[in-house]
């Protein structure tokens, strides 16, 4: 019995222990001395990695810790040096901070012909420079006059941000993913970028605008967020990648991890930093959808953005930021429950794999890497500040032990290639020094200045104003660069001096009252209610009746004319009868509609497709029709009856993106540009299919040869497209036609070109009466447009019956219109081939010109050699003549070389060389003022001014509002 009792005692304690772990309760107690020891361990870890970077890779972006050398990753601008600068200030290494500060201000130059990531450059470079600028005074750097509104690192950050602005010049305001620091958006740059790459600019660009007074940065970042918000799905979710020009989602998985994460992070942080509560409202609305569809037992999975069904039941290490964001808004309980889930994964492997399969309970294959990410320790730092739960300190200690034991090398810390084996990889990303080390240090350093609660600050005085800085709160960007929130309030008045040009005498109480009274009288004199027509007669005058006109109008209306009875006695502030004005406006609108019946007509009748219509369509069977022709007529009538709006067409994503590779990107825009009937959409798809088939058969994209053969082939294709074809009728002839050239590898001949065009044309004609293909098209709409399971369908007509249907042959103009896409492609390629050929000819002419000129100049400069048996006696006159001729020859040589060089260096010659080298970099026309104007216009609809409370009434005049809110009337 005693043994059984002991076992029960042990089991009870074990259950208690496991319960404490599940609740996130630590079994350790951390004294202040122990926390300081761990803090110093973190400092030594950072210093080891930082010294390794300086010693082996200071001229490169990142250190390779296994081979102890460097490599460039994001832009070749000493990325780690900038990324780690504010960590030096955080840890109190002010001497090194001052050295790097001086080094950057003297040597860093971003006017370089390199393509960089807009997202990474913003969070690492712009964010790092702004943070270092704001911390420079604390780090002992002597500030220049006007700081924090002036400074070398601030100017450097604005220079980089200005080079990123061309990326925002898109149709939607959402930025491209890549930009050239010298030339803007590269030619041919893809418009597809990740969601986080659109919504992660407000912290850096907002800080920059508040410090410099230039509002364009904050405005473009804000417009990018609003544009992204407008394109979220009907259930409130965001996809993973989006086309920034069209707003079309290209990746439909929705989650809180890679590709999306920092969008939600910046909604919260920018709301606090920039005092924009509307952004916090957006976050709460987004979070409601996240909790509804993604949250599964305190895990967060990936779902389809349109229907919310689970697509990827995994936890990504980047998602570990989420508990920290929840703690910022004060929701610590769900944050603790979620971070306990994440910590369990760390304990299982010693690190977090990039992907962890929740259902299987193991790291996903080929996703076992841990690149020293900071997100888990970041959330632990935030949550510890909120809860003081020592379980989070225990996590920090475990993280530190894992890094020291498994990731440390002789010159740094290495990425863990596989969390199962702890095998190392030869890379140390810059965020290890910028984020991971900083958050670990702050977790154990409770007294760090970055934890400031705003109770203390430092007064900064300038010639124009005085403000408080270093009071916090410090808002970290997604790369852990802290922004001093208090400093953002120092520079507005400094940059926009609203007092310098004011007439102070005109600001006395009497002067203000006099001017406002005069303005009120002027406004009252000219004010007309907004619900009244501008040309309505003045009621101060006696109205003149026009009975003849009224009688004629009543006769014209006839029996359908009605009189509106109004039983109200309402007058406005000018004693005008409001009821009569209202009746007059109703009568005027009705008359306009009767006189302009065309206003009521719509070119395309709206008859939106419903699920019930689709169910009825697929319920039809062959026995419901007397003949195959009747079945075809029913299908065609159904397709022509229903329409779909543009938004619905885009949402269904019926367009096959592979088509753009054959006939150009404009095809998708054409497909989704306007409302169409089902038949018009199907017909357009078949047109695309016919052109793609023709492009493939004629090898228009794969055929490569010299210019003359290429141009001959393209000319023959154009001739074939212009010739009238004679369509065939039977399937046997079509099959024979396909077999004649389907396996040909050589260049199509003239006869083959005609056959290919004929086959594509016949294929299109047959598709227009192929009821099975039409059913499949409608079935795709059913699958992609509804949540209910689409029924399987049986073909209305079998292949034999389809063969009995009469094919309607295209007329020559219709054939020409059908192949307009192919014609456009062929014409373009032919023109480009001719242009390149002319440029090559020009270059061949330019190259020998220089050689010939140099040869002539050399031959002219050297005297002729005459063979003689013995050297002649010196001749004084000859020597004098040669000396006189040499300067003249030298001058001729220099002039000829300059002529050749000038010809080779001409604009046209450089253009030729650029084309022949196939260089893609070119200067893009970019106007910052136009971008700002376009952005402000787009932001107008997101204004957060209060809406009028009085609906369906005249708007209250402004002069009344002014007097309603005046605090006093000065005594005259």
ZIWO-V815980 format. One record per backbone hydrogen bond with DSSP energy under -0.5 kcal/mol. NH is the residue of the N-H (numbers start at 1). CO is the residue of the C=O. E is the energy in kcal/mol with one decimal. If there is no record, write none. Layout:
# ZIWO-V815980
nh=[NH & NH]
co=[CO & CO]
e=[E & E]
This chain:
# ZIWO-V815980
nh=[5 & 6 & 7 & 8 & 9 & 10 & 11 & 12 & 13 & 14 & 15 & 16 & 17 & 18 & 19 & 20 & 21 & 22 & 23 & 24 & 25 & 31 & 35 & 36 & 37 & 38 & 39 & 40 & 41 & 42 & 43 & 44 & 45 & 46 & 47 & 48 & 49 & 50 & 51 & 52 & 53 & 54 & 55 & 56 & 57 & 58 & 60 & 62 & 63 & 64 & 65 & 68 & 69 & 71 & 80 & 82 & 83 & 84 & 85 & 88 & 89 & 90 & 91 & 92 & 93 & 94 & 97 & 98 & 99 & 100 & 101 & 102 & 103 & 104 & 105 & 106 & 107 & 108 & 112 & 114 & 116 & 117 & 118 & 121 & 122 & 123 & 124 & 125 & 125 & 126 & 127 & 128 & 129 & 130 & 131 & 132 & 133 & 134 & 135 & 136 & 136 & 139 & 140 & 141 & 143 & 147 & 149 & 155 & 156 & 157 & 158 & 159 & 160 & 161 & 162 & 163 & 164 & 164 & 165 & 167 & 168 & 169 & 170 & 172 & 176 & 177 & 179 & 180 & 181 & 181 & 184 & 187 & 189 & 193 & 195 & 195 & 196 & 198 & 199 & 200 & 205 & 206 & 206 & 207 & 208 & 209 & 210 & 211 & 212 & 213 & 215 & 217 & 219 & 220 & 221 & 222 & 223 & 224 & 225 & 226 & 227 & 228 & 229 & 230 & 231 & 231 & 232 & 233 & 236 & 237 & 240 & 241 & 242 & 243 & 244 & 244 & 247 & 250 & 251 & 254 & 260 & 261 & 263 & 264 & 264 & 265 & 266 & 267 & 268 & 269 & 270 & 271 & 272 & 273 & 274 & 276 & 279 & 280 & 281 & 282 & 283 & 284 & 285 & 286 & 287 & 288 & 289 & 290 & 291 & 292 & 293 & 294 & 295 & 296 & 299 & 301 & 302 & 303 & 304 & 305 & 308 & 311 & 312 & 314 & 315 & 317 & 319 & 320 & 321 & 322 & 324 & 325 & 326 & 327 & 328 & 329 & 330 & 331 & 332 & 335 & 336 & 337 & 338 & 339 & 340 & 341 & 342 & 343 & 344 & 345 & 346 & 347 & 348 & 349 & 350 & 353 & 354 & 354 & 355 & 356 & 357 & 358 & 358 & 359 & 361 & 362 & 364 & 367 & 370 & 378 & 379 & 380 & 381 & 382 & 383 & 384 & 385 & 386 & 387 & 388 & 390 & 392 & 393 & 394 & 395 & 396 & 397 & 398 & 399 & 400 & 401 & 402 & 403 & 404 & 405 & 406 & 407 & 407 & 408 & 409 & 411 & 414 & 415 & 415 & 416 & 417 & 417 & 418 & 419 & 422 & 423 & 425 & 427 & 428 & 432 & 433 & 434 & 435 & 436 & 437 & 439 & 440 & 441 & 442 & 443 & 444 & 445 & 446 & 448 & 451 & 452 & 458 & 460 & 461 & 462 & 467 & 469 & 475 & 475 & 476 & 477 & 480 & 482 & 483 & 485 & 485 & 487 & 488 & 488 & 489 & 490 & 495 & 496 & 497 & 498 & 502 & 504 & 506 & 507 & 508 & 512 & 513 & 514 & 515 & 516 & 517 & 518 & 519 & 520 & 521 & 522 & 523 & 524 & 525 & 526 & 527 & 532 & 536 & 541 & 545 & 550 & 551 & 552 & 553 & 554 & 555 & 556 & 557 & 558 & 560 & 561 & 565 & 566 & 572 & 575 & 578 & 578 & 579 & 581 & 582 & 583 & 584 & 585 & 586 & 587 & 588 & 589 & 590 & 591 & 592 & 593 & 594 & 595 & 596 & 599 & 600 & 601 & 605 & 607 & 609 & 614 & 615 & 616 & 617 & 618 & 619 & 620 & 620 & 624 & 625 & 631 & 632 & 633 & 634 & 635 & 636 & 637 & 638 & 639 & 640 & 641 & 641 & 642 & 643 & 644 & 649 & 650 & 651 & 652 & 653 & 654 & 657 & 659 & 660 & 661 & 662 & 663 & 664 & 667 & 668 & 669 & 670 & 671 & 672 & 673 & 676 & 678 & 678 & 679 & 681 & 682 & 683 & 684 & 685 & 686 & 687 & 688 & 689 & 690 & 691 & 692 & 693 & 694 & 695 & 696 & 697 & 698 & 699 & 700 & 703 & 710 & 711 & 712 & 713 & 714 & 715 & 716 & 717 & 718 & 719 & 720 & 721 & 722 & 723 & 727 & 734 & 735 & 736 & 737 & 738 & 739 & 740 & 741 & 741 & 742 & 744 & 753 & 754 & 755 & 756 & 757 & 758 & 759 & 760 & 761 & 762 & 763 & 764 & 765 & 766 & 767 & 768 & 769 & 770 & 771 & 774 & 775 & 776 & 777 & 778 & 779 & 780 & 781 & 782 & 783 & 784 & 785 & 786 & 802 & 803 & 804 & 804 & 805 & 805 & 809 & 814 & 815 & 816 & 817 & 818 & 819 & 820 & 823 & 824 & 825 & 826 & 827 & 828 & 829 & 830 & 831 & 832 & 833 & 834 & 835 & 836 & 837 & 838 & 839 & 840 & 841 & 842 & 843 & 844 & 845 & 846 & 847 & 848 & 849 & 850 & 851 & 852 & 853 & 854 & 855 & 856 & 857 & 858 & 859 & 860 & 861 & 862 & 866 & 867 & 876 & 879 & 880 & 881 & 882 & 883 & 884 & 885 & 886 & 887 & 888 & 889 & 890 & 891 & 892 & 893 & 894 & 895 & 896 & 897 & 898 & 899 & 900 & 901 & 902 & 903 & 904 & 905 & 906 & 910 & 911 & 912 & 913 & 914 & 915 & 916 & 917 & 918 & 919 & 924 & 928 & 931 & 932 & 933 & 934 & 935 & 936 & 937 & 938 & 939 & 940 & 940 & 941 & 942 & 943 & 951 & 953 & 960 & 961 & 962 & 963 & 964 & 965 & 966 & 970]
co=[1 & 2 & 3 & 4 & 5 & 6 & 7 & 8 & 9 & 10 & 11 & 12 & 13 & 14 & 15 & 16 & 17 & 18 & 19 & 21 & 20 & 29 & 31 & 32 & 33 & 34 & 35 & 36 & 37 & 38 & 39 & 40 & 41 & 42 & 43 & 44 & 45 & 46 & 47 & 48 & 49 & 50 & 51 & 52 & 53 & 54 & 57 & 71 & 428 & 69 & 63 & 64 & 64 & 62 & 61 & 78 & 79 & 80 & 82 & 84 & 85 & 86 & 87 & 89 & 88 & 92 & 93 & 94 & 95 & 96 & 97 & 98 & 99 & 100 & 101 & 102 & 103 & 104 & 110 & 112 & 179 & 74 & 177 & 117 & 118 & 119 & 120 & 120 & 121 & 121 & 122 & 124 & 125 & 126 & 127 & 128 & 129 & 130 & 131 & 132 & 133 & 135 & 137 & 136 & 141 & 144 & 146 & 151 & 152 & 153 & 154 & 155 & 156 & 157 & 158 & 159 & 160 & 161 & 161 & 164 & 165 & 166 & 168 & 244 & 167 & 190 & 116 & 184 & 114 & 179 & 180 & 920 & 186 & 242 & 240 & 259 & 259 & 195 & 195 & 196 & 201 & 201 & 202 & 203 & 204 & 205 & 206 & 207 & 208 & 209 & 213 & 214 & 215 & 216 & 217 & 218 & 219 & 220 & 221 & 222 & 223 & 224 & 225 & 226 & 227 & 228 & 229 & 237 & 233 & 305 & 251 & 251 & 193 & 248 & 191 & 242 & 243 & 241 & 241 & 303 & 257 & 257 & 260 & 260 & 261 & 261 & 262 & 263 & 264 & 265 & 266 & 267 & 268 & 269 & 270 & 271 & 276 & 276 & 277 & 278 & 279 & 280 & 281 & 282 & 283 & 284 & 285 & 286 & 287 & 288 & 289 & 290 & 290 & 299 & 296 & 294 & 312 & 254 & 309 & 252 & 304 & 302 & 302 & 312 & 356 & 354 & 316 & 317 & 318 & 319 & 321 & 321 & 322 & 323 & 324 & 325 & 327 & 326 & 330 & 331 & 332 & 333 & 334 & 335 & 336 & 337 & 338 & 339 & 340 & 341 & 342 & 343 & 344 & 345 & 346 & 351 & 367 & 369 & 367 & 315 & 362 & 313 & 356 & 313 & 357 & 357 & 355 & 364 & 416 & 374 & 375 & 376 & 377 & 378 & 379 & 380 & 381 & 382 & 383 & 384 & 388 & 389 & 389 & 390 & 391 & 392 & 393 & 394 & 395 & 396 & 397 & 398 & 399 & 400 & 401 & 402 & 402 & 403 & 403 & 412 & 65 & 407 & 425 & 427 & 370 & 415 & 423 & 423 & 368 & 418 & 418 & 415 & 425 & 63 & 429 & 430 & 430 & 431 & 431 & 432 & 435 & 436 & 437 & 438 & 439 & 440 & 441 & 444 & 445 & 448 & 449 & 469 & 467 & 459 & 465 & 460 & 458 & 473 & 483 & 474 & 481 & 477 & 480 & 475 & 473 & 483 & 484 & 484 & 485 & 486 & 487 & 491 & 492 & 495 & 496 & 499 & 502 & 503 & 504 & 505 & 508 & 509 & 510 & 511 & 512 & 513 & 514 & 515 & 516 & 517 & 518 & 519 & 520 & 521 & 522 & 523 & 529 & 533 & 538 & 543 & 546 & 547 & 548 & 549 & 550 & 551 & 552 & 553 & 554 & 557 & 558 & 563 & 564 & 576 & 572 & 570 & 576 & 570 & 577 & 578 & 579 & 580 & 581 & 582 & 583 & 584 & 585 & 586 & 587 & 588 & 589 & 590 & 591 & 592 & 596 & 597 & 598 & 603 & 605 & 643 & 610 & 611 & 612 & 613 & 614 & 615 & 616 & 617 & 621 & 622 & 627 & 628 & 629 & 630 & 631 & 632 & 633 & 634 & 635 & 636 & 637 & 638 & 638 & 607 & 676 & 645 & 646 & 647 & 648 & 649 & 649 & 655 & 656 & 657 & 658 & 659 & 659 & 660 & 664 & 665 & 665 & 666 & 667 & 668 & 670 & 644 & 639 & 642 & 639 & 677 & 678 & 679 & 680 & 681 & 682 & 683 & 684 & 685 & 686 & 687 & 688 & 689 & 690 & 691 & 692 & 693 & 694 & 696 & 695 & 699 & 706 & 707 & 708 & 709 & 710 & 711 & 712 & 713 & 714 & 715 & 716 & 717 & 718 & 719 & 725 & 730 & 731 & 732 & 733 & 734 & 735 & 736 & 737 & 738 & 738 & 741 & 749 & 750 & 751 & 752 & 753 & 754 & 755 & 756 & 757 & 758 & 759 & 760 & 761 & 762 & 763 & 764 & 766 & 767 & 769 & 770 & 771 & 772 & 773 & 774 & 775 & 776 & 777 & 778 & 779 & 780 & 781 & 782 & 798 & 799 & 800 & 801 & 801 & 802 & 807 & 811 & 811 & 812 & 813 & 814 & 815 & 817 & 819 & 820 & 821 & 822 & 823 & 824 & 825 & 826 & 827 & 828 & 829 & 830 & 831 & 832 & 833 & 834 & 835 & 836 & 837 & 838 & 839 & 840 & 841 & 842 & 843 & 844 & 845 & 846 & 847 & 848 & 849 & 850 & 851 & 852 & 853 & 854 & 855 & 856 & 857 & 858 & 864 & 865 & 874 & 875 & 876 & 877 & 878 & 879 & 880 & 881 & 882 & 883 & 884 & 885 & 886 & 887 & 888 & 889 & 890 & 891 & 892 & 893 & 894 & 895 & 896 & 897 & 898 & 899 & 900 & 901 & 903 & 906 & 907 & 908 & 909 & 910 & 911 & 912 & 913 & 915 & 914 & 183 & 926 & 927 & 928 & 929 & 930 & 931 & 932 & 933 & 934 & 935 & 936 & 937 & 938 & 939 & 940 & 949 & 950 & 957 & 957 & 958 & 959 & 960 & 961 & 963 & 968]
e=[-2.4 & -2.1 & -2.1 & -2.3 & -2.1 & -2.3 & -2.6 & -2.4 & -2.0 & -2.2 & -2.4 & -2.1 & -2.5 & -2.7 & -2.4 & -2.3 & -2.0 & -2.3 & -1.6 & -1.3 & -2.8 & -0.7 & -2.2 & -2.0 & -1.9 & -2.3 & -2.3 & -2.2 & -1.8 & -2.0 & -2.0 & -2.2 & -2.1 & -2.7 & -2.6 & -2.3 & -1.9 & -3.0 & -2.8 & -1.7 & -2.0 & -2.4 & -2.5 & -2.2 & -2.6 & -0.5 & -2.1 & -2.3 & -0.7 & -3.6 & -0.7 & -1.4 & -1.2 & -2.0 & -1.8 & -1.4 & -2.9 & -2.2 & -1.0 & -1.3 & -1.2 & -2.1 & -2.1 & -0.8 & -2.5 & -1.8 & -1.6 & -2.5 & -1.8 & -2.5 & -2.7 & -2.2 & -2.2 & -2.8 & -2.1 & -1.5 & -2.3 & -1.9 & -1.9 & -1.7 & -2.8 & -0.6 & -2.2 & -2.4 & -1.8 & -2.3 & -2.3 & -0.6 & -1.2 & -2.1 & -2.4 & -0.9 & -2.7 & -2.3 & -2.3 & -2.3 & -2.2 & -2.2 & -1.7 & -1.0 & -0.5 & -2.0 & -1.3 & -2.5 & -0.5 & -1.9 & -2.1 & -2.2 & -2.0 & -2.5 & -2.3 & -2.1 & -2.1 & -2.5 & -2.6 & -1.3 & -0.9 & -0.7 & -1.0 & -1.6 & -2.3 & -1.3 & -2.1 & -1.0 & -1.7 & -0.5 & -2.1 & -3.8 & -2.3 & -0.5 & -2.2 & -1.1 & -1.7 & -2.3 & -1.9 & -0.6 & -2.8 & -1.4 & -1.8 & -0.7 & -2.9 & -0.5 & -1.9 & -1.7 & -2.3 & -2.3 & -2.3 & -1.9 & -2.5 & -2.3 & -0.8 & -0.7 & -2.2 & -2.4 & -1.8 & -2.2 & -2.5 & -1.9 & -1.5 & -2.3 & -2.8 & -2.0 & -2.4 & -2.2 & -0.8 & -0.7 & -1.4 & -3.0 & -2.2 & -0.5 & -2.3 & -1.0 & -2.8 & -2.8 & -2.9 & -0.7 & -2.7 & -2.1 & -1.5 & -3.6 & -2.2 & -2.6 & -1.7 & -0.7 & -0.8 & -1.4 & -2.3 & -1.3 & -1.3 & -2.3 & -2.2 & -0.9 & -1.5 & -3.0 & -2.5 & -1.6 & -1.6 & -0.7 & -1.7 & -1.6 & -2.0 & -2.3 & -2.0 & -2.6 & -3.1 & -1.8 & -1.2 & -2.0 & -3.1 & -1.6 & -2.2 & -2.6 & -1.3 & -2.7 & -1.6 & -2.2 & -2.3 & -2.6 & -2.5 & -2.4 & -2.1 & -2.6 & -1.9 & -2.1 & -2.8 & -1.5 & -1.7 & -1.5 & -1.1 & -2.0 & -0.6 & -1.5 & -2.2 & -1.9 & -1.5 & -1.4 & -1.1 & -2.6 & -1.2 & -0.9 & -2.7 & -2.0 & -2.1 & -2.4 & -1.9 & -1.1 & -1.8 & -2.7 & -1.6 & -1.0 & -1.7 & -2.7 & -1.2 & -1.6 & -3.7 & -0.6 & -0.6 & -1.1 & -1.8 & -2.3 & -2.5 & -1.8 & -0.7 & -0.8 & -1.9 & -1.2 & -1.9 & -1.9 & -3.1 & -2.4 & -2.2 & -2.0 & -2.1 & -2.1 & -2.8 & -2.4 & -1.8 & -1.3 & -2.9 & -2.1 & -0.6 & -1.6 & -0.5 & -2.0 & -1.6 & -2.1 & -2.2 & -2.1 & -2.6 & -2.2 & -2.3 & -2.5 & -2.3 & -2.2 & -2.4 & -2.7 & -0.7 & -1.4 & -1.0 & -3.2 & -0.5 & -3.2 & -0.8 & -1.9 & -2.7 & -0.8 & -2.6 & -1.1 & -2.0 & -2.6 & -0.7 & -2.8 & -2.3 & -1.5 & -1.9 & -0.9 & -1.8 & -2.7 & -1.8 & -2.3 & -3.2 & -1.9 & -2.3 & -2.6 & -1.8 & -1.3 & -1.2 & -0.9 & -1.3 & -2.0 & -1.6 & -2.8 & -3.6 & -0.5 & -3.0 & -2.4 & -2.9 & -0.6 & -2.2 & -0.6 & -1.9 & -2.2 & -0.7 & -2.4 & -1.9 & -0.9 & -0.6 & -0.7 & -0.7 & -1.3 & -1.7 & -2.2 & -2.0 & -0.5 & -1.1 & -1.2 & -1.0 & -0.6 & -1.5 & -1.2 & -2.5 & -2.5 & -2.5 & -2.2 & -2.5 & -2.3 & -2.2 & -2.5 & -2.2 & -2.1 & -2.0 & -2.4 & -2.6 & -1.8 & -1.6 & -1.2 & -1.7 & -1.5 & -1.0 & -0.6 & -2.1 & -2.9 & -2.5 & -2.1 & -2.2 & -2.3 & -2.1 & -1.9 & -2.0 & -0.9 & -1.2 & -0.5 & -0.5 & -1.9 & -2.1 & -1.7 & -0.9 & -0.8 & -1.7 & -2.3 & -2.3 & -2.5 & -1.9 & -1.9 & -2.5 & -2.4 & -2.3 & -2.2 & -2.3 & -2.2 & -1.9 & -2.0 & -2.5 & -1.4 & -1.9 & -1.4 & -1.1 & -0.6 & -0.6 & -1.2 & -1.8 & -2.6 & -2.3 & -2.1 & -2.4 & -1.0 & -0.5 & -1.0 & -1.6 & -1.8 & -1.7 & -2.3 & -2.6 & -2.2 & -2.2 & -2.7 & -2.3 & -2.4 & -2.4 & -1.9 & -1.0 & -0.6 & -1.1 & -1.8 & -2.4 & -2.3 & -2.6 & -2.3 & -2.2 & -1.1 & -0.8 & -0.7 & -1.8 & -0.9 & -0.9 & -1.6 & -2.4 & -1.6 & -1.2 & -0.6 & -0.9 & -2.3 & -2.4 & -1.9 & -0.8 & -1.6 & -0.6 & -2.1 & -2.0 & -2.1 & -2.4 & -3.1 & -2.2 & -2.1 & -2.1 & -1.9 & -2.2 & -2.4 & -2.3 & -2.0 & -2.7 & -2.4 & -1.9 & -2.6 & -2.3 & -2.3 & -2.2 & -1.0 & -1.9 & -1.9 & -2.2 & -2.6 & -2.2 & -2.4 & -2.5 & -2.2 & -2.1 & -2.0 & -2.1 & -2.3 & -2.4 & -2.2 & -1.6 & -1.4 & -0.7 & -1.6 & -2.7 & -2.4 & -2.2 & -2.3 & -2.2 & -1.3 & -0.5 & -0.9 & -1.2 & -0.9 & -2.6 & -2.1 & -2.1 & -2.7 & -2.4 & -2.4 & -2.8 & -2.4 & -2.2 & -2.5 & -2.6 & -1.8 & -2.2 & -2.7 & -1.9 & -1.3 & -1.4 & -0.8 & -1.2 & -2.0 & -2.5 & -2.3 & -2.0 & -2.3 & -2.4 & -1.8 & -1.6 & -2.1 & -2.4 & -2.4 & -1.8 & -0.9 & -2.4 & -1.8 & -0.7 & -0.8 & -0.6 & -1.0 & -0.6 & -0.6 & -2.5 & -2.4 & -2.0 & -2.1 & -1.8 & -1.2 & -2.4 & -2.2 & -2.0 & -2.7 & -2.6 & -2.0 & -2.4 & -2.5 & -2.3 & -2.4 & -2.3 & -2.2 & -2.1 & -2.7 & -2.1 & -2.1 & -2.3 & -2.5 & -2.1 & -2.2 & -2.3 & -2.2 & -1.6 & -2.0 & -2.3 & -1.1 & -0.9 & -1.2 & -1.3 & -3.2 & -2.5 & -2.7 & -2.5 & -2.6 & -2.7 & -2.5 & -2.8 & -2.4 & -1.9 & -1.4 & -0.6 & -0.5 & -0.5 & -2.1 & -2.1 & -2.2 & -2.6 & -2.2 & -1.7 & -1.8 & -2.3 & -0.8 & -0.6 & -2.4 & -2.8 & -2.2 & -2.0 & -2.4 & -2.4 & -2.3 & -2.2 & -2.5 & -2.6 & -2.1 & -2.4 & -2.9 & -2.7 & -1.9 & -2.5 & -2.4 & -1.0 & -2.4 & -2.2 & -2.4 & -2.5 & -2.3 & -2.4 & -2.6 & -1.9 & -1.2 & -2.1 & -1.8 & -0.6 & -2.1 & -2.3 & -2.3 & -2.6 & -2.5 & -2.5 & -2.0 & -1.9 & -1.9 & -0.8 & -0.6 & -0.6 & -1.6 & -1.6 & -0.9 & -0.6 & -0.8 & -1.3 & -2.3 & -1.5 & -2.2 & -1.3 & -0.9 & -0.5]
